[in-house]
């Protein structure tokens, strides 16, 4: 499922009515994310937003699997 297509995701989640959603989709190629910023943003930010919107429609909790590979919590200033 392409989580960047909100309409498809809403339809699928609405039809399947899951009890819980385990969200593991991500653009994980760290090096490519530097040169493909729009694609990484589309998947990691907008796609995750779409998952949360679809989950809220069916009141399903989300388990979000992530990594500390990029954001280890040690940075003390803004990301930009």
Secondary structure, DSSP 4 states (H G I P E B T S, - for coil): --TT-HHHHHHHHHHH--SEEEE------HHHHHH-HHHHHIIIIIIHHHHHHHHHHHT-EEEE---SSS--S---S---
